[in-house]
Amino acid sequence: MTVSLVRHRRCHDAASSVRTPSVAVCVPLFRKEGFIAATIQSVLDQTFTDFELVILDNASPDRSAEIARSFDDPRLVVAENPSTLGPIDNFNRVVSLSTAPLVKVLCADDLLHPTCLERQVAVMEQDAALAMVSCRQDMIDENGTRLAHDRGLRKPDLVGTQNRSTVVRRLVRHGGNPIGNVNNVLFRRSAFDAAGGFPGDANFFALDVAMWVRLLEHGTFHGIPETLTSFRLNSGSHSSDLGGEAIRIQRTFVDGLRHDNPGIVRRRDTVFGALRAPLTRARHHMLFAAAGPAGSPLRTVSEAVLKLGGRSTGQPSEHSPGIAVLETEPLGHRLHYLAHLVGAAAPGSCTVLTTAHAMQSEDYRVVSDAIAGAAVALPDAASPAAALTSAVAVARAGGARLLVVPEGDPYLPQLLKLLLRRPRLRLGIRLLLLRTTTVGGPERLRPATVVKPVLVQLLRLFPQVQILFLTDALGVVEHRRGYAGLQAVKDPVLRPGAEIPDRPAWLPAPEPDRTLVGVFGVVSARKNLPVLVRAVVRLPEVVLVVGGRLEPEVRAFVDTDEDVRTLLGEGRLVVVDRLLDAGELHAALAGVDLVSVLHDNDSPSGILAEACVRGTPSIVPTGGWLAEVVGTSGTGVAVPLTAAGVAAGVRRLRADADVHAEAIRRHAPRIGTTDFTDRLLGV
């Protein structure tokens, strides 16, 4: 079939005529003359501007194509089918006319919010393994009045990065489409092509959810807990033609997932989905009733029911629901956690609850600008119990709906006591566990190793509480023994910009026959500096660079150790005993040949990820979390925690430098801050 193309591109030179945009917004158009102008304008108003807008009119009998052609923008392409195709064929054809590697299909009466592409593209660029990213949506009527706000992605296992198994289980439990329709999703063209496009054998009303399941055979899913689109309910839409029949068709498709995925879907998922089905249908009917004639009794009743159900009608509020973040000792990485969370939250919606002592510290001043105006000193925070009680009181008094605790480990027993006294506490509480040591793991068995998993499972009985655990920035470790049911949160690492800061004067210059090994960050005894020093003594071609604040025990070692004196005398040791600013740390990580992360604790390391995004491999101990990360990704080597083992590992890393560099190029794009902020702030 011939497709007529009308292009509204102004190609100023040969280079611009062949340049491929980053994103394609594809609009299948049929008989939408009353809405297509608003849809096009919502795309042209995006804060992200590197896109092509491809519109395919399906031989509309009205002025739809004429209105689309009236827009004068070089990014716009209008195409027309000479005769009307089926809707699924039209969806596939409009995608085939686009060229960008990232694609969004937008129905011709729906809207994108201004930052939709900006937010979704940022997520896709951070993780090359993603096949698709989705968001929440508003439901609007023909006049643009909001009927329901912030729909979709309501469960924690649809927020952040998830694998196919998790998404399929959630679909079965929901019985409909909790991911979102085509407007919500930005997908990778390579995954779309590998999946064979929109399935021609699917019923149109299950088209979107069927497509998402196919896409997830070729990558992972990421849910952004923000409302970035609007879905219009109107009398001329496909969805309105069948009303409740559409949700029945979706339900039939989802029931089929159970039969097609016997190793993934559990019996309890099926039972839960069956019990929930009537509620899903009722909400669907209510939404269509709320889109009926203004002032009609059925619309009035439906709007009232939706409002009672938490999907309020009317215009959106200026800010998202209030969030309070508790951190009484913001030091090192925990301080940067605060900056990431405040920066990702809507302006004015996030409050940091800390102590006056912390706000006066040297560490706090490093990111004070990033959280300026958001921090509040708690009146009583002398102990974890007092801090938690005070934080709950301040959060509730300030109207917060959610209290986030980025380092939740010390608060587990205190929170359990508080909820046993106040089981109906009306405040969501989200705790992130930074330490999830396991029985039989590489660390020495402590009472907390046994008690913590029990406390976690007891707290999960309270509906107000959600507990997550910190995993490595690459997301290699998804489960921890003894912590069943907890969602993993990737350690946040801010990706560096293209410009590398000037090399610090204290950092030795690179030389062909010299290997620079770096140890950076707060240097505690856990980093096993003595073992590394003994290894470097054996390696005459190696210079050791230690940059960061030395804890007292490490400072005493540096001041008194004979091997340290030998290395200093030979000019093969540099020690910078102070906090490095962001530019210094960036240049140092990028300027050494490898980074030592010889932590003997079984937990993730931000320094390993910081090194990876700057192209530098790491050396880690065998037998623990970090060994699993480098073993899976190839971004470093694991060695026995002995001087001989470390020395052999340094030489092996240098010999295989090209292999590790290629692995880092593949995996570094998966590192970022979005997973962390989305999972902790998503409500």
C-alpha positions as CSV (number, residue, x, y, z in Angstrom):
1,M,0.0,0.0,0.0
2,T,1.3,3.5,-0.9
3,V,1.5,6.0,1.9
4,S,1.5,9.6,1.0
5,L,4.0,11.7,2.9
6,V,3.8,15.4,3.6
7,R,6.9,16.6,5.3
8,H,7.2,19.8,7.3
9,R,11.0,19.7,7.8
10,R,13.3,22.6,6.9
11,C,16.7,21.1,6.1
12,H,19.1,23.9,6.3
13,D,22.1,21.9,5.1
14,A,23.0,18.4,4.1
15,A,24.0,17.3,7.6
16,S,20.7,18.3,9.1
17,S,18.8,16.4,6.5
18,V,20.3,13.1,7.5
19,R,20.6,13.6,11.2
20,T,18.5,11.0,13.2
21,P,16.6,12.5,16.2
22,S,16.8,10.8,19.6
23,V,13.0,10.2,20.0
24,A,10.1,9.5,17.7
25,V,6.6,10.4,18.8
26,C,4.3,8.5,16.5
27,V,0.6,9.5,16.3
28,P,-1.9,7.1,14.6
29,L,-4.7,9.5,13.6
30,F,-8.3,8.8,12.7
31,R,-11.3,11.1,13.0
32,K,-9.9,13.3,15.8
33,E,-10.4,16.8,14.4
34,G,-11.5,18.1,17.8
35,F,-8.4,17.0,19.6
36,I,-5.5,16.5,17.3
37,A,-4.3,20.2,17.6
38,A,-4.0,19.9,21.4
39,T,-2.2,16.6,21.1
40,I,0.3,18.0,18.6
41,Q,0.8,21.1,20.7
42,S,1.5,19.0,23.8
43,V,4.4,17.4,21.9
44,L,5.8,20.6,20.5
45,D,5.8,22.1,24.1
46,Q,8.1,19.4,25.4
47,T,11.2,20.5,27.4
48,F,13.1,17.8,25.5
49,T,13.4,19.0,21.9
50,D,15.4,16.4,20.0
51,F,12.4,14.5,18.6
52,E,10.5,13.8,15.4
53,L,6.7,13.9,15.4
54,V,5.3,11.4,12.9
55,I,1.5,11.5,12.2
56,L,-0.2,8.9,10.1
57,D,-3.7,9.8,9.1
58,N,-5.8,6.7,8.5
59,A,-7.9,8.2,5.7
60,S,-10.0,10.2,8.1
61,P,-13.3,11.5,6.7
62,D,-13.0,14.8,8.7
63,R,-10.5,17.6,8.9
64,S,-8.0,15.7,11.1
65,A,-5.2,15.5,8.4
66,E,-5.7,19.2,7.4
67,I,-5.4,20.3,11.0
68,A,-2.2,18.3,11.4
69,R,-0.7,19.8,8.3
70,S,-1.4,23.3,9.5
71,F,1.4,23.1,12.1
72,D,4.7,24.6,10.8
73,D,7.5,22.8,12.6
74,P,10.6,21.2,11.1
75,R,10.2,18.2,13.4
76,L,6.8,17.3,12.1
77,V,6.0,14.7,9.4
78,V,2.5,14.0,8.2
79,A,1.6,10.9,6.3
80,E,-1.7,9.7,4.9
81,N,-3.0,6.2,4.1
82,P,-5.0,6.2,0.8
83,S,-7.6,3.9,2.5
84,T,-8.5,3.1,6.1
85,L,-6.4,0.3,7.7
86,G,-7.2,-1.7,10.8
87,P,-6.1,0.1,14.0
88,I,-3.3,-2.4,14.8
89,D,-1.9,-2.1,11.2
90,N,-2.0,1.6,11.5
91,F,-0.1,1.5,14.8
92,N,2.7,-0.6,13.2
93,R,2.8,1.5,10.1
94,V,3.3,4.8,11.9
95,V,6.2,3.4,13.9
96,S,7.8,2.1,10.6
97,L,7.7,5.7,9.2
98,S,9.9,7.0,12.1
99,T,13.7,6.8,12.4
100,A,14.6,7.4,16.0
101,P,16.0,4.7,18.4
102,L,13.5,5.6,21.1
103,V,9.7,5.6,20.2
104,K,6.5,6.7,21.9
105,V,3.1,6.0,20.3
106,L,0.6,8.7,21.3
107,C,-3.1,8.4,20.6
108,A,-4.5,11.4,18.7
109,D,-6.7,12.7,21.5
110,D,-4.3,12.3,24.4
111,L,-1.6,14.6,25.9
112,L,2.0,14.6,27.0
113,H,2.9,16.7,30.0
114,P,5.8,19.1,29.3
115,T,8.6,17.1,30.9
116,C,7.4,13.7,29.8
117,L,10.1,13.1,27.1
118,E,12.8,14.7,29.2
119,R,12.2,12.4,32.2
120,Q,11.7,9.2,30.2
121,V,14.7,9.7,27.9
122,A,16.9,10.3,30.9
123,V,15.9,7.0,32.4
124,M,16.5,5.1,29.1
125,E,19.9,6.7,28.5
126,Q,21.0,5.6,32.0
127,D,20.3,1.9,31.4
128,A,20.9,0.2,28.1
129,A,19.2,-3.0,29.3
130,L,15.8,-1.3,29.4
131,A,13.3,-2.1,26.8
132,M,10.7,0.3,28.0
133,V,9.9,3.0,30.6
134,S,6.4,4.0,31.8
135,C,4.8,6.6,34.0
136,R,1.5,7.5,35.7
137,Q,-1.3,9.4,34.0
138,D,-4.3,11.7,34.5
139,M,-7.7,10.8,33.1
140,I,-9.5,13.7,31.4
141,D,-12.8,14.2,29.7
142,E,-13.6,15.7,26.3
143,N,-13.2,19.3,27.7
144,G,-9.8,18.5,29.4
145,T,-11.3,18.4,32.9
146,R,-9.4,16.0,35.0
147,L,-11.5,13.1,36.2
148,A,-8.8,11.1,38.0
149,H,-5.2,11.9,38.9
150,D,-2.0,9.9,39.2
151,R,-3.2,6.6,37.9
152,G,-1.1,3.5,37.2
153,L,2.2,2.1,38.7
154,R,0.6,2.1,42.2
155,K,2.5,-1.0,43.4
156,P,6.2,-0.9,44.5
157,D,7.0,-3.7,42.1
158,L,6.1,-1.5,39.2
159,V,8.3,1.4,40.3
160,G,12.0,1.5,39.3
161,T,13.6,-1.2,37.2
162,Q,11.9,-4.6,37.1
163,N,12.4,-7.8,35.2
164,R,9.8,-9.5,33.1
165,S,8.8,-12.1,35.7
166,T,7.9,-9.4,38.2
167,V,5.8,-7.4,35.7
168,V,3.9,-10.5,34.5
169,R,3.1,-11.5,38.1
170,R,1.8,-8.0,38.7
171,L,-0.3,-8.1,35.5
172,V,-2.0,-11.3,36.7
173,R,-2.7,-9.9,40.1
174,H,-4.2,-6.7,38.7
175,G,-6.2,-8.3,35.9
176,G,-6.0,-5.2,33.7
177,N,-3.2,-2.9,32.6
178,P,-1.5,-1.3,35.6
179,I,1.6,-0.4,33.5
180,G,-0.3,2.2,31.3
181,N,-1.5,2.5,27.8
182,V,0.7,3.4,24.8
183,N,0.9,7.1,25.7
184,N,2.6,6.3,29.0
185,V,5.4,4.2,27.5
186,L,8.6,5.1,25.7
187,F,10.2,2.0,24.2
188,R,13.4,1.0,22.5
189,R,13.0,0.5,18.8
190,S,15.5,-2.5,18.8
191,A,13.2,-4.3,21.3
192,F,10.1,-3.4,19.3
193,D,11.6,-4.8,16.1
194,A,12.9,-7.9,17.9
195,A,9.3,-8.5,19.3
196,G,7.8,-8.2,15.8
197,G,5.9,-5.0,16.5
198,F,2.3,-4.7,17.8
199,P,0.8,-8.2,17.7
200,G,-1.6,-8.6,14.8
201,D,-3.4,-11.4,16.6
202,A,-4.3,-9.3,19.7
203,N,-7.6,-7.8,20.3
204,F,-7.2,-4.0,20.1
205,F,-8.3,-3.5,23.7
206,A,-5.5,-5.8,24.9
207,L,-3.0,-4.3,22.4
208,D,-0.9,-2.3,24.8
209,V,-0.5,-4.9,27.5
210,A,0.2,-7.6,24.9
211,M,2.9,-5.4,23.5
212,W,4.5,-4.7,26.9
213,V,4.8,-8.4,27.6
214,R,6.4,-9.0,24.2
215,L,8.9,-6.1,24.7
216,L,10.0,-7.5,28.1
217,E,11.3,-10.6,26.3
218,H,14.0,-8.3,25.0
219,G,14.9,-6.0,28.0
220,T,13.7,-4.8,31.4
221,F,11.0,-2.4,32.6
222,H,11.3,0.9,34.5
223,G,8.4,2.7,36.1
224,I,8.6,6.4,36.9
225,P,6.2,7.3,39.8
226,E,5.3,10.7,38.2
227,T,2.2,11.8,36.2
228,L,3.5,12.7,32.8
229,T,0.6,12.0,30.4
230,S,-3.2,12.5,30.2
231,F,-5.6,9.9,28.7
232,R,-8.8,11.3,27.3
233,L,-12.1,9.6,27.7
234,N,-14.4,10.8,25.0
235,S,-17.4,9.5,23.1
236,G,-15.4,9.0,19.8
237,S,-12.5,6.9,21.2
238,H,-12.0,3.2,20.7
239,S,-12.1,2.7,24.4
240,S,-15.5,4.2,24.8
241,D,-17.0,1.9,22.2
242,L,-17.1,-1.1,24.4
243,G,-16.8,0.5,27.9
244,G,-16.5,-2.4,30.4
245,E,-16.0,-4.9,27.6
246,A,-12.5,-3.5,27.1
247,I,-11.5,-4.5,30.6
248,R,-13.0,-7.9,30.1
249,I,-10.9,-8.4,27.0
250,Q,-7.8,-7.3,29.0
251,R,-8.7,-9.7,31.7
252,T,-9.0,-12.6,29.3
253,F,-5.5,-11.8,27.9
254,V,-4.0,-11.6,31.4
255,D,-5.6,-14.9,32.4
256,G,-3.7,-16.3,29.4
257,L,-0.5,-15.2,30.9
258,R,-0.9,-17.6,33.7
259,H,-1.1,-20.5,31.3
260,D,1.8,-19.2,29.2
261,N,4.1,-18.6,32.2
262,P,3.7,-21.5,34.5
263,G,7.2,-21.1,36.0
264,I,6.6,-17.4,36.8
265,V,3.0,-17.0,37.9
266,R,2.2,-18.4,41.3
267,R,-1.2,-19.7,42.5
268,R,-1.6,-16.8,44.9
269,D,-1.1,-14.3,42.0
270,T,-4.0,-16.0,40.2
271,V,-6.3,-16.1,43.2
272,F,-5.6,-12.5,44.1
273,G,-6.3,-11.4,40.5
274,A,-9.6,-13.2,40.4
275,L,-10.7,-11.6,43.7
276,R,-9.6,-8.2,42.4
277,A,-11.3,-8.4,39.0
278,P,-14.7,-7.0,40.1
279,L,-13.0,-3.9,41.6
280,T,-11.0,-3.4,38.3
281,R,-14.2,-3.5,36.3
282,A,-16.1,-1.2,38.7
283,R,-13.4,1.4,38.5
284,H,-13.4,1.2,34.7
285,H,-17.1,1.8,34.6
286,M,-16.9,4.7,37.0
287,L,-14.3,6.4,34.9
288,F,-16.4,6.2,31.8
289,A,-19.5,7.3,33.7
290,A,-17.5,10.3,35.1
291,A,-16.8,11.3,31.5
292,G,-20.5,11.5,30.7
293,P,-22.5,14.7,30.2
294,A,-21.7,17.5,32.7
295,G,-24.2,17.7,35.4
296,S,-25.8,14.3,34.8
297,P,-26.7,12.3,37.9
298,L,-24.5,9.4,36.9
299,R,-21.4,11.7,36.3
300,T,-22.0,13.4,39.7
301,V,-22.1,10.1,41.5
302,S,-19.1,8.7,39.7
303,E,-17.0,11.8,40.4
304,A,-17.9,11.5,44.1
305,V,-17.0,7.8,44.2
306,L,-13.6,8.4,42.5
307,K,-12.8,11.2,44.9
308,L,-13.6,9.0,47.9
309,G,-11.3,6.3,46.3
310,G,-8.4,8.7,46.3
311,R,-8.5,9.7,42.6
312,S,-9.7,13.3,43.1
313,T,-11.3,15.2,40.3
314,G,-10.6,18.8,39.3
315,Q,-7.2,20.4,38.6
316,P,-3.9,18.9,39.7
317,S,-2.3,20.2,42.9
318,E,0.9,22.3,42.5
319,H,3.0,19.8,44.4
320,S,3.1,16.1,44.9
321,P,2.1,14.7,48.3
322,G,4.5,15.8,51.1
323,I,7.6,13.7,51.8
324,A,9.8,13.8,54.8
325,V,13.3,12.3,54.8
326,L,14.9,11.3,58.1
327,E,18.7,11.3,58.3
328,T,20.3,12.3,61.6
329,E,23.9,11.5,60.7
330,P,24.4,12.6,57.1
331,L,28.0,11.6,56.4
332,G,29.7,10.4,53.3
333,H,27.3,8.6,50.8
334,R,24.3,9.2,53.1
335,L,24.7,13.0,52.6
336,H,24.6,12.5,48.8
337,Y,21.5,10.4,49.2
338,L,19.8,13.5,50.6
339,A,20.9,15.7,47.8
340,H,19.6,13.1,45.2
341,L,16.2,12.8,46.9
342,V,15.7,16.6,47.3
343,G,16.8,17.2,43.8
344,A,14.4,14.6,42.4
345,A,11.3,15.7,44.4
346,A,8.9,18.3,43.2
347,P,9.9,21.8,44.4
348,G,8.8,22.4,48.0
349,S,7.5,18.8,48.5
350,C,10.4,17.3,50.3
351,T,11.6,18.1,53.9
352,V,14.9,16.8,55.4
353,L,14.7,15.9,59.1
354,T,18.1,16.0,60.6
355,T,20.0,17.5,63.7
356,A,21.4,20.9,64.4
357,H,24.8,19.2,65.0
358,A,24.8,17.6,61.5
359,M,23.8,20.8,59.8
360,Q,27.0,22.5,61.3
361,S,29.4,19.7,60.1
362,E,32.0,20.0,57.4
363,D,30.4,17.1,55.5
364,Y,27.0,18.8,55.5
365,R,28.5,21.9,53.9
366,V,29.6,19.9,50.9
367,V,25.9,19.6,49.6
368,S,24.2,22.3,51.7
369,D,23.4,24.2,48.5
370,A,21.6,21.2,47.1
371,I,19.3,20.9,50.1
372,A,19.1,24.5,51.1
373,G,15.7,25.4,52.5
374,A,14.6,21.8,52.7
375,A,16.4,20.9,56.0
376,V,14.7,21.0,59.5
377,A,16.5,20.3,62.7
378,L,14.6,17.8,64.9
379,P,13.9,19.0,68.4
380,D,14.9,15.6,69.9
381,A,17.2,13.2,68.2
382,A,19.6,12.0,70.9
383,S,18.9,8.3,70.0
384,P,17.3,6.3,67.2
385,A,14.1,5.9,69.2
386,A,13.9,9.6,70.0
387,A,14.7,10.6,66.4
388,L,12.1,8.3,65.0
389,T,9.4,9.5,67.4
390,S,10.3,13.1,66.7
391,A,10.4,12.6,62.9
392,V,7.0,11.0,62.9
393,A,5.5,13.9,64.9
394,V,7.1,16.6,62.7
395,A,6.2,14.8,59.5
396,R,2.5,14.4,60.5
397,A,2.4,18.0,61.7
398,G,3.8,19.2,58.4
399,G,1.2,17.3,56.4
400,A,3.6,14.7,55.0
401,R,2.1,11.4,53.7
402,L,5.4,9.6,53.6
403,L,8.4,9.3,55.8
404,V,11.5,8.0,54.0
405,V,14.5,6.7,56.0
406,P,17.5,6.2,53.6
407,E,19.4,4.4,56.4
408,G,16.7,2.4,58.0
409,D,18.9,-0.2,59.7
410,P,19.1,1.5,63.2
411,Y,15.3,2.1,63.3
412,L,13.9,-1.4,62.8
413,P,13.3,-2.2,66.5
414,Q,12.2,1.3,67.3
415,L,9.7,1.3,64.5
416,L,8.3,-2.0,65.6
417,K,7.8,-0.7,69.1
418,L,6.1,2.4,67.8
419,L,3.7,0.5,65.5
420,L,2.8,-1.9,68.3
421,R,1.7,1.1,70.3
422,R,0.1,2.9,67.4
423,P,-0.9,0.2,64.8
424,R,-3.2,2.6,63.0
425,L,-0.6,5.3,62.4
426,R,-1.6,7.3,59.3
427,L,1.8,7.8,57.8
428,G,3.5,5.8,55.2
429,I,7.0,4.8,56.2
430,R,9.7,3.6,53.7
431,L,12.9,2.2,55.1
432,L,16.0,1.4,53.1
433,L,18.4,-1.2,54.5
434,L,22.0,-0.5,53.8
435,R,23.3,-3.6,55.4
436,T,21.8,-7.0,54.7
437,T,24.4,-9.5,56.0
438,T,23.3,-13.1,55.7
439,V,23.8,-16.2,57.8
440,G,26.6,-18.2,56.2
441,G,27.9,-15.2,54.3
442,P,31.5,-13.9,54.3
443,E,31.1,-11.7,57.3
444,R,31.5,-12.8,60.9
445,L,28.1,-13.9,62.4
446,R,26.7,-11.3,64.7
447,P,23.4,-11.2,66.6
448,A,22.1,-8.5,64.2
449,T,22.6,-10.9,61.3
450,V,20.0,-13.3,62.8
451,V,17.6,-10.7,64.4
452,K,17.3,-8.2,61.5
453,P,15.5,-10.5,59.1
454,V,13.0,-11.3,61.8
455,L,12.3,-7.7,62.5
456,V,11.9,-7.0,58.8
457,Q,9.3,-9.6,58.3
458,L,7.4,-8.5,61.4
459,L,7.4,-4.9,60.2
460,R,6.1,-6.0,56.7
461,L,2.9,-7.1,58.4
462,F,2.0,-3.4,58.9
463,P,0.4,-1.9,55.8
464,Q,2.1,1.5,56.4
465,V,5.6,0.1,56.1
466,Q,7.6,-0.7,53.0
467,I,11.2,-2.0,53.4
468,L,13.7,-2.1,50.6
469,F,17.4,-3.0,50.5
470,L,20.3,-1.3,48.9
471,T,21.9,-3.2,46.1
472,D,24.9,-2.4,43.9
473,A,24.6,0.4,41.3
474,L,24.7,-2.2,38.5
475,G,21.7,-4.1,40.0
476,V,23.5,-7.4,39.9
477,V,22.2,-8.6,43.3
478,E,18.4,-8.7,43.2
479,H,17.7,-10.9,46.3
480,R,19.3,-11.4,49.7
481,R,19.0,-14.7,51.6
482,G,16.7,-14.2,54.6
483,Y,15.1,-11.0,53.2
484,A,12.4,-12.5,51.1
485,G,10.0,-10.1,49.5
486,L,12.2,-7.0,49.7
487,Q,12.6,-4.8,46.6
488,A,16.2,-3.9,45.6
489,V,17.2,-0.3,45.2
490,K,20.3,0.5,43.1
491,D,23.0,2.5,44.9
492,P,22.8,6.0,43.4
493,V,25.8,7.3,41.5
494,L,25.6,10.7,39.7
495,R,26.9,10.2,36.2
496,P,29.7,12.6,35.3
497,G,29.4,15.3,32.6
498,A,31.4,15.3,29.5
499,E,34.0,17.7,30.8
500,I,36.7,16.2,33.1
501,P,37.9,18.5,35.8
502,D,41.6,19.6,35.9
503,R,43.9,16.9,37.2
504,P,44.8,17.7,40.9
505,A,48.4,18.7,41.5
506,W,48.8,15.9,44.0
507,L,47.8,13.2,41.5
508,P,50.9,11.8,39.8
509,A,51.0,12.2,36.0
510,P,50.5,9.0,34.0
511,E,53.6,7.3,32.6
512,P,53.8,4.3,30.2
513,D,55.7,2.0,32.6
514,R,53.9,3.0,35.8
515,T,50.6,1.8,37.2
516,L,48.5,4.1,39.4
517,V,46.4,2.3,42.0
518,G,43.9,4.5,43.9
519,V,42.0,4.3,47.2
520,F,39.4,7.0,47.6
521,G,36.5,8.1,49.8
522,V,36.4,7.9,53.6
523,V,39.3,5.5,54.3
524,S,38.2,3.2,57.2
525,A,39.8,0.0,58.5
526,R,37.3,-1.9,56.3
527,K,39.2,-0.8,53.2
528,N,42.2,-3.0,54.3
529,L,44.9,-0.4,53.4
530,P,47.6,-2.5,55.2
531,V,47.0,-5.4,52.8
532,L,47.2,-3.1,49.8
533,V,50.4,-1.5,51.1
534,R,52.1,-4.9,51.5
535,A,51.0,-5.8,47.9
536,V,52.4,-2.5,46.5
537,V,55.7,-3.1,48.1
538,R,56.0,-6.2,45.9
539,L,55.2,-4.2,42.7
540,P,58.0,-1.8,41.9
541,E,56.0,-0.4,38.9
542,V,53.0,0.6,41.1
543,V,52.3,4.0,42.7
544,L,49.6,4.0,45.4
545,V,47.4,7.1,45.8
546,V,45.2,7.4,48.9
547,G,42.8,10.3,48.7
548,G,40.1,11.0,51.3
549,R,39.6,11.5,55.0
550,L,41.5,8.9,57.0
551,E,39.8,7.5,60.1
552,P,42.0,7.5,63.2
553,E,43.0,3.8,63.1
554,V,44.1,4.2,59.5
555,R,45.9,7.5,60.2
556,A,47.8,5.8,63.0
557,F,48.8,3.0,60.5
558,V,50.1,5.5,58.0
559,D,52.1,7.4,60.6
560,T,53.9,4.4,62.0
561,D,54.1,1.6,59.4
562,E,57.6,0.7,58.0
563,D,56.3,-0.3,54.5
564,V,54.5,3.1,54.3
565,R,57.7,4.9,55.1
566,T,59.5,2.8,52.4
567,L,56.9,3.7,49.7
568,L,57.0,7.4,50.7
569,G,60.8,7.3,50.5
570,E,60.6,5.8,47.0
571,G,58.0,8.3,45.9
572,R,55.5,5.5,45.3
573,L,52.9,6.7,47.8
574,V,50.7,9.8,47.9
575,V,48.4,10.5,50.8
576,V,45.8,13.3,50.8
577,D,44.1,13.1,54.2
578,R,40.9,15.3,53.7
579,L,37.6,15.1,52.0
580,L,37.9,15.5,48.3
581,D,35.6,17.8,46.5
582,A,33.5,16.5,43.6
583,G,35.9,17.7,41.0
584,E,39.0,16.2,42.7
585,L,37.3,12.8,43.2
586,H,36.1,12.7,39.6
587,A,39.6,13.5,38.2
588,A,41.3,11.1,40.6
589,L,39.0,8.1,39.7
590,A,39.4,8.8,36.0
591,G,43.2,9.5,36.4
592,V,44.3,6.2,38.0
593,D,44.7,2.8,36.2
594,L,42.6,0.9,38.8
595,V,40.8,1.5,42.0
596,S,41.2,-0.7,45.1
597,V,37.8,-1.6,46.8
598,L,39.1,-4.2,49.3
599,H,36.1,-3.8,51.6
600,D,35.7,-6.9,53.8
601,N,32.0,-6.2,54.5
602,D,29.4,-7.9,52.4
603,S,27.7,-4.9,50.9
604,P,27.7,-2.8,47.8
605,S,30.3,0.0,47.1
606,G,29.6,3.4,45.6
607,I,33.3,3.8,44.8
608,L,33.3,0.8,42.6
609,A,30.4,2.3,40.6
610,E,32.0,5.8,40.6
611,A,35.1,4.2,39.1
612,C,33.1,2.3,36.5
613,V,31.3,5.3,35.1
614,R,34.7,7.0,34.7
615,G,36.1,4.0,32.8
616,T,38.3,2.6,35.6
617,P,38.3,-1.1,36.7
618,S,38.3,-2.2,40.3
619,I,40.0,-4.8,42.4
620,V,37.8,-6.4,45.1
621,P,38.0,-9.3,47.6
622,T,36.8,-12.8,46.7
623,G,33.7,-14.4,48.3
624,G,31.4,-11.4,48.8
625,W,29.0,-9.0,47.2
626,L,31.6,-7.1,45.3
627,A,33.1,-10.3,43.8
628,E,29.7,-11.2,42.5
629,V,29.4,-7.7,40.8
630,V,32.8,-7.8,39.1
631,G,32.4,-11.4,38.2
632,T,29.1,-10.9,36.5
633,S,29.9,-7.6,34.8
634,G,33.6,-8.0,34.1
635,T,34.3,-4.5,35.4
636,G,37.2,-5.7,37.7
637,V,38.8,-8.7,39.3
638,A,38.2,-10.5,42.7
639,V,41.3,-11.6,44.6
640,P,42.2,-13.3,47.9
641,L,42.6,-10.7,50.7
642,T,46.3,-11.3,51.0
643,A,49.3,-9.2,49.9
644,A,50.3,-11.9,47.3
645,G,46.7,-12.2,46.1
646,V,46.2,-8.5,45.6
647,A,49.6,-8.1,43.9
648,A,48.7,-10.9,41.4
649,G,45.3,-9.2,40.8
650,V,46.9,-5.8,40.0
651,R,49.1,-7.4,37.4
652,R,46.1,-9.4,36.0
653,L,44.0,-6.2,35.7
654,R,46.8,-4.4,33.8
655,A,47.4,-7.4,31.5
656,D,43.6,-7.6,30.6
657,A,43.0,-3.8,30.5
658,D,41.3,-3.9,27.1
659,V,38.9,-6.6,28.2
660,H,37.8,-4.7,31.3
661,A,37.5,-1.5,29.3
662,E,35.1,-3.1,26.9
663,A,33.0,-4.5,29.8
664,I,32.9,-1.1,31.5
665,R,31.7,0.5,28.2
666,R,28.8,-2.0,28.1
667,H,27.8,-1.7,31.8
668,A,28.4,1.9,32.7
669,P,25.2,3.2,31.1
670,R,23.2,1.2,33.6
671,I,24.5,3.3,36.5
672,G,22.6,6.4,37.7
673,T,20.4,7.9,40.4
674,T,16.9,7.4,38.9
675,D,16.2,4.0,40.3
676,F,17.1,5.2,43.8
677,T,15.0,8.3,43.8
678,D,12.0,6.7,42.0
679,R,11.8,3.8,44.5
680,L,12.2,5.9,47.6
681,L,10.0,8.9,46.6
682,G,7.4,7.0,44.6
683,V,4.0,7.2,46.4
